[in-house]
């Protein structure tokens, strides 16, 4: 009797999210003897926070990735940052390799240090809508003037 074994290699993945004053880090698959390096730098490039989280600091959740059953790790890290712009980078170091994720983050000045993600407004769609509305108004004015002239 022959058995055929199929193996799947899943590359390490890292994801981060910032909400209020908390950094949420998700890594998968969660390897034993792995760690996550967290680095927060300000707009001048100075490091304001650097820490390493071991695999034991992560809460394990069973997941399936590319057909393979494994665990995802989730950890939270409180942030206490002064007002300004920051870059947050996490590097997931595993026996199978590295994964890095980063994001920009802004702490508002007048709110007592409350943090909010850097806003990204969809400027192009807003401009297109404004142009369409302006053209519609111009067409309405032209049509009304022509009707008034013909009466």
N, C-alpha and C positions, 0 to 999 in steps of 0.2 A: 504494500500500500504506500503510495506516494502522496505526500502533502505539499501543497504549494503555499508558501508564505509570502504575503505582500506587505511590504513596509512603506510607510509614508514618513517623509522627513518634513517636519514643521519648523519653519524658521521662527526664531524669537520675535515677538512683537511687543511694542510699548505704545501706550496711549496715555495722554494726560488731559485733564480738564480742570479748570479753575472756576470755583463758585464761591462767592462771598470771600472769606478769608481762608479758604481751604483748597489745597491741591489734592486732586484725586488721581491716583496712578493705577493703571490697569496693565498687567503684563500677561502674556500667554506664549507658550505653555509655561507654567510655573515650575522651574527646575530647582531641585535641591542643590544647595551650595551656590546659589546665584545671589546677586545683589543688584540694587538699583542706586545709581549715583544721581543725586539731585543737585543742580546748580542754578542759582538765581543771580543774574547780573543786572546792574542798573544801566541807564542809558550811556554812562561814561565807560562801561565795560568792567567796572569794579564788581567783584563777587560779594554779594551781600548775604548769601546763604549757600552753604555747601554741606551736604550730609549724605550718608550711605545707609540704605535700608537693606537689611538681610532678608533672605527668602522667608524667614520666620515671622517677619513683620507684616506679611500679606495674608489676608483672609482668602482661603481657597474656595473656589466654586467650580463644580464639574461643568465642562463644556465639550463640544465636539468641533474640531477644527480640521477641515479638509478630510472628513471621514474618520479622524482619529480621536478617540476619547482621551481627554487630558484635563488639566486644571488651569483655571485662570486665577491670577492673584490680584487682589484689590487692596490698596493701602491709601490712607489719607494722611496728609501732613498739614498742620495749621501754618498759616502764613501771617507774619506780623511785619508788614512792610510800610515804609513811609510813602507819602504821595510821590508819584513819578511813574516813569515807564520802565518796564522790566522785561527781560527775556528769561524764560524758564526752560531748562533743558533737563531731560531725564535720559539716562543711559542704562539699559538693562544688560547686565553682564551675565552670561550663562556659559556652561560648558560647550554649548552648541553654537556660540557666537554672540554678537551684540546687536541690539536694536536701540535706536535713538529717536526721541520725539521732542519737539520744542514748540513753544508758542510765545507770542507777545502778550503782555499783561500791563494794564494801567491801573494805578491806585489813585482815585480822585483826591484832591487836596482838601476841600472844605467839608467833606462828610465824616470827619473824625477817623480817617484811615480806612473807610469801607472801600472794598475793591470791586472793580467791575472790569470785564473783559474789554479789550480795545474794540471800539465799535467799527464796523465796516458797513457803511451805508451803500446801497445799490444806486449809485448816482446816475448811471446810464439809463436804467428804466424810468427813473423819476424825470429826467430830462426829456425822454421820448414822450412821456405822458403829457408834460407841460407843452411841448411843441404841438402835439395832436390837439389838445384843448384850444390852444391859441389859433390854430388853423381852422378849427370848427367854428370858433367865434367870428373870425374874419369872413368865412363863407356865409354864416347866418346874416351878418350885416350886409354883405353884398346882395344876397337874395332878397332881403327886405327892401333895399333901396331900389332894386330893379322892379319889384312888384309895385312899389309906390310910384315909380316913373310911368309904368304902363297903365295905371288907373287914372 
